[in-house]
Amino acid sequence: MAEKVYFYHAGCDVCADAERQFVENLDKNKLKIERVNLAEEPAKRAEAEAAGVKTVPAFVIAGKPYHINFGANLSDLK
């Protein structure tokens, strides 16, 4: 069974680049990737914060946040 991974982003250029570089190259047989655009789904911001996400783009893998690059603070998305 594939492990669920969350990719939180805001649709910005930095996030789009991270999506091209990382998300598109992950093994979809091992990982089930849920892409969450917080600019389009602001209700999911609390979910991202609860998972430890501080900035986007970021992954949450096995319950731990991994920040890739700096696109935006979650507080900037309010």
Order of alpha helices (4+ residues) and beta strands (2+ residues): beta-alpha-beta-alpha-beta-beta
